[in-house]
């Protein structure tokens, strides 16, 4: 999320939509070519489409996650899965982030 400057809504869309493209990119092009993520709807009042990129570090993290944690996504599956083998919802992502920030003593705004 951080490397692609995605908020929870954009990450949820990315998680549902991009599994086949991300897997193909990592397997065919490797980690040293950027991966473009297109979003059709903008944010807040700006409804223009926009895009973002993820590069080597994020691609390496996804590859590690696929190889060591969950297995490579199959057609129709989300990229990231919860412990219940479903795509995580926005609330669970937010709660996990807050829990990790507290454990690392990172102060969050109210």
DOKE-298455 format. One record per residue: residue number from 1; residue in three letters; y, z, x of N, C-alpha, C in turn. Coordinates in steps of 0.05 Angstrom, whole numbers, m for minus. Example, Ala and Ser with C-alpha at 12.3 -4.5 7.8 and 13.67 -1.06 7.14 Angstrom:
# DOKE-298455
{atom 1 ala {m114 156 264} {m90 156 246} {m66 156 264}};
{atom 2 ser {m45 142 257} {m21 143 273} {1 157 258}};
END
This chain:
# DOKE-298455
{atom 1 unk {m24 0 17} {0 0 0} {25 0 17}};
{atom 2 unk {25 17 38} {49 20 54} {54 m5 70}};
{atom 3 unk {34 m16 83} {39 m40 100} {47 m64 84}};
{atom 4 unk {40 m66 59} {48 m88 42} {72 m81 25}};
{atom 5 unk {84 m58 28} {107 m48 12} {101 m51 m17}};
{atom 6 unk {78 m41 m26} {70 m43 m54} {73 m15 m67}};
{atom 7 unk {82 m15 m92} {82 9 m107} {55 11 m121}};
{atom 8 unk {51 31 m138} {25 35 m151} {18 12 m169}};
{atom 9 unk {37 1 m184} {31 m21 m202} {23 m46 m186}};
{atom 10 unk {37 m53 m165} {30 m76 m149} {3 m72 m135}};
{atom 11 unk {m2 m48 m125} {m28 m43 m112} {m51 m46 m133}};
{atom 12 unk {m47 m37 m157} {m67 m39 m178} {m73 m69 m184}};
{atom 13 unk {m52 m85 m185} {m56 m114 m190} {m71 m126 m166}};
{atom 14 unk {m62 m120 m142} {m75 m130 m118} {m104 m122 m118}};
{atom 15 unk {m110 m97 m124} {m138 m87 m124} {m156 m102 m143}};
{atom 16 unk {m145 m109 m167} {m161 m124 m187} {m164 m153 m181}};
{atom 17 unk {m144 m166 m169} {m142 m195 m168} {m151 m207 m141}};
{atom 18 unk {m148 m193 m119} {m150 m206 m93} {m176 m202 m78}};
{atom 19 unk {m196 m190 m89} {m221 m186 m73} {m233 m211 m62}};
{atom 20 unk {m237 m232 m77} {m249 m257 m65} {m232 m269 m43}};
{atom 21 unk {m206 m270 m48} {m188 m282 m28} {m187 m265 m2}};
{atom 22 unk {m186 m239 m5} {m185 m221 19} {m211 m223 35}};
{atom 23 unk {m234 m223 21} {m260 m225 35} {m261 m252 50}};
{atom 24 unk {m254 m273 36} {m255 m300 49} {m236 m301 73}};
{atom 25 unk {m213 m290 70} {m193 m290 93} {m204 m275 117}};
{atom 26 unk {m215 m251 113} {m225 m235 135} {m249 m249 148}};
{atom 27 unk {m267 m260 132} {m290 m273 144} {m284 m299 158}};
{atom 28 unk {m266 m315 147} {m260 m342 158} {m238 m342 178}};
{atom 29 unk {m217 m327 173} {m193 m328 191} {m190 m304 209}};
{atom 30 unk {m206 m283 204} {m205 m260 221} {m181 m242 215}};
{atom 31 unk {m175 m225 234} {m154 m205 230} {m127 m213 241}};
{atom 32 unk {m126 m234 256} {m101 m241 270} {m84 m262 255}};
{atom 33 unk {m90 m267 231} {m73 m285 214} {m65 m269 190}};
{atom 34 unk {m39 m271 183} {m29 m255 161} {m42 m264 134}};
{atom 35 unk {m44 m245 116} {m55 m250 89} {m32 m246 69}};
{atom 36 unk {m27 m267 54} {m5 m267 35} {m14 m258 8}};
{atom 37 unk {1 m240 m5} {m5 m230 m31} {18 m238 m50}};
{atom 38 unk {12 m254 m70} {32 m264 m89} {32 m247 m114}};
{atom 39 unk {55 m239 m123} {58 m225 m149} {75 m242 m167}};
{atom 40 unk {65 m248 m191} {79 m266 m209} {103 m253 m222}};
{atom 41 unk {101 m227 m228} {124 m214 m241} {138 m196 m221}};
{atom 42 unk {164 m195 m222} {180 m179 m204} {179 m149 m211}};
{atom 43 unk {198 m135 m200} {199 m106 m205} {224 m99 m220}};
{atom 44 unk {223 m79 m237} {245 m68 m252} {259 m90 m268}};
{atom 45 unk {284 m95 m263} {298 m116 m279} {296 m144 m266}};
{atom 46 unk {288 m146 m242} {284 m171 m228} {256 m182 m235}};
{atom 47 unk {254 m202 m252} {229 m213 m260} {220 m237 m245}};
{atom 48 unk {233 m243 m223} {226 m266 m206} {200 m260 m191}};
{atom 49 unk {183 m280 m187} {159 m275 m171} {166 m268 m142}};
{atom 50 unk {149 m253 m129} {153 m247 m101} {126 m245 m87}};
{atom 51 unk {127 m242 m61} {103 m240 m45} {107 m220 m23}};
{atom 52 unk {85 m212 m12} {85 m194 12} {62 m202 30}};
{atom 53 unk {61 m192 53} {40 m198 72} {27 m172 82}};
{atom 54 unk {2 m174 90} {m11 m153 106} {m22 m167 131}};
{atom 55 unk {m22 m151 153} {m30 m163 178} {m52 m147 191}};
{atom 56 unk {m55 m149 216} {m78 m140 232} {m87 m112 225}};
{atom 57 unk {m69 m92 226} {m78 m64 221} {m89 m60 193}};
{atom 58 unk {m76 m71 173} {m85 m68 146} {m111 m84 142}};
{atom 59 unk {m113 m108 153} {m138 m124 151} {m161 m110 165}};
{atom 60 unk {m156 m98 188} {m177 m83 202} {m186 m59 186}};
{atom 61 unk {m167 m46 173} {m175 m23 156} {m192 m32 133}};
{atom 62 unk {m185 m54 120} {m201 m64 98} {m229 m72 108}};
{atom 63 unk {m230 m86 130} {m256 m94 141} {m273 m69 147}};
{atom 64 unk {m262 m49 159} {m276 m24 165} {m286 m12 139}};
{atom 65 unk {m269 m11 119} {m277 1 93} {m300 m15 80}};
{atom 66 unk {m299 m41 82} {m320 m58 71} {m346 m54 86}};
{atom 67 unk {m345 m53 112} {m370 m52 128} {m382 m24 129}};
{atom 68 unk {m365 m3 129} {m376 24 133} {m376 41 108}};
{atom 69 unk {m360 35 88} {m358 53 65} {m370 41 39}};
{atom 70 unk {m361 18 30} {m368 9 3} {m385 m16 2}};
{atom 71 unk {m387 m31 24} {m399 m57 23} {m379 m78 16}};
{atom 72 unk {m385 m103 21} {m366 m125 15} {m365 m129 m15}};
{atom 73 unk {m341 m133 m26} {m338 m136 m55} {m352 m161 m65}};
{atom 74 unk {m364 m159 m88} {m377 m182 m100} {m357 m194 m120}};
{atom 75 unk {m363 m218 m129} {m345 m232 m149} {m340 m214 m173}};
{atom 76 unk {m315 m210 m180} {m308 m195 m204} {m304 m165 m198}};
{atom 77 unk {m309 m156 m174} {m305 m127 m168} {m277 m123 m157}};
{atom 78 unk {m268 m98 m160} {m242 m90 m147} {m246 m88 m117}};
{atom 79 unk {m224 m88 m103} {m226 m85 m74} {m233 m56 m67}};
{atom 80 unk {m217 m37 m77} {m221 m9 m71} {m235 3 m96}};
{atom 81 unk {m254 21 m90} {m269 34 m112} {m266 64 m110}};
{atom 82 unk {m267 77 m133} {m267 106 m134} {m295 115 m129}};
{atom 83 unk {m299 141 m128} {m326 152 m123} {m345 145 m146}};
{atom 84 unk {m333 137 m169} {m349 129 m192} {m354 99 m193}};
{atom 85 unk {m348 85 m170} {m352 56 m167} {m335 39 m186}};
{atom 86 unk {m312 49 m193} {m292 34 m209} {m266 33 m193}};
{atom 87 unk {m249 15 m201} {m223 13 m188} {m207 38 m195}};
{atom 88 unk {m194 50 m175} {m178 74 m180} {m154 69 m198}};
{atom 89 unk {m147 88 m214} {m123 85 m231} {m99 95 m216}};
{atom 90 unk {m75 90 m226} {m50 97 m213} {m48 128 m209}};
{atom 91 unk {m57 143 m228} {m54 172 m226} {m72 183 m204}};
{atom 92 unk {m96 173 m201} {m114 183 m180} {m103 175 m152}};
{atom 93 unk {m91 151 m150} {m79 144 m124} {m56 163 m117}};
{atom 94 unk {m39 168 m137} {m16 186 m133} {m26 214 m125}};
{atom 95 unk {m46 224 m140} {m56 251 m134} {m68 253 m107}};
{atom 96 unk {m83 233 m98} {m95 233 m71} {m74 232 m50}};
{atom 97 unk {m53 216 m54} {m31 215 m35} {m17 242 m32}};
{atom 98 unk {m11 255 m54} {2 281 m54} {m16 301 m39}};
{atom 99 unk {m41 301 m46} {m60 320 m33} {m61 316 m3}};
{atom 100 unk {m62 290 6} {m62 284 35} {m36 292 48}};
{atom 101 unk {m13 286 35} {13 294 46} {15 324 50}};
{atom 102 unk {6 339 30} {6 368 32} {m11 378 55}};
{atom 103 unk {m35 366 58} {m53 374 80} {m40 368 107}};
{atom 104 unk {m25 346 109} {m12 338 134} {16 351 137}};
{atom 105 unk {24 368 118} {49 382 119} {73 363 118}};
{atom 106 unk {70 341 102} {92 322 98} {106 331 73}};
{atom 107 unk {132 336 75} {148 344 52} {155 321 35}};
{atom 108 unk {149 322 10} {155 300 m9} {179 307 m25}};
{atom 109 unk {195 287 m34} {218 293 m51} {208 304 m78}};
{atom 110 unk {224 319 m92} {216 330 m118} {212 309 m139}};
END
